[in-house]
Amino acid sequence: MKKSQIITIGLVVAMLPLSACVTDPETGNRTISKAAIGGIGGALGGYLIGDLVGGRRDRTEKILGAGIGALAGAGVGYYMDEQERKLRQQTAGTGINVIRDGDNLVLDMPSEITFGVDSANIDPGFRNTLDQLASTLTQYEKTYVDVLGHTDSTGSDAYNQALSERRASTVADYLSTRGVQSARLAARGYGESQPKASNLDAAGRSANRRVEIRLVPVTQG
């Protein structure tokens, strides 16, 4: 973990209210509760996810080797602006949330429209939406495509990790069959480690069960 990440996490922990801590009745030691840790994960998701899945250098070499060019200067913002506009048009009314983060885009896809409960099989009704997304991704090919799987905290850590990995891989594989170059694609599961809401209620758990597609421009240098 980078020094800046450690400092940021330390600052957030320092600002936690006392109610976020629990006291061991035997030792008297105070620790951060699991619910509070989940809140930190949601607040610092961008820090904890880190850079591109698999590393930028290796990914860039593969992309350039596949004949896909890179963006430079002001062209980066314009390229992502146009892609964002197209994606927002396509996803309107589908339940997918398009999030702009600098020059990056994140497509937040809740589990209720992507997968059945405890399943890594894509919901048949979601395939048409993925087909449209794949069409745009092939049109705007100068982007890395990271597919990230997440679960709520129900079940064991190991099971949730495996389920998130299967779901991320399933979406990435489907996009590949629809023409998105494999050199651009990478998948990773985060299990329950990256909640964006509390796991203490049904609404929060539902929000945490999701797949995200993160689009990062391929830039020169």
Secondary structure, DSSP 4 states (H G I P E B T S, - for coil): --HHHHHHHHHHHHT--GGGEEE-TTT--EEE-HHHHHHHHHHTHHHHH-SSTT-HHHHHHHHHHTT---B-TTHHHHHHHHHHHHHHHHHTTTT-EEEEETTEEEEEEEHHHHB-TT--SBPGGGHHHHHHHHHHHHHS-SEEEEEEEE--SSS-HHHHHHHHHHHHHHHHHHHHHTT--GGGEEEEE-TTSS-SS-SSSHHHHHHHSEEEEEEEE-B--
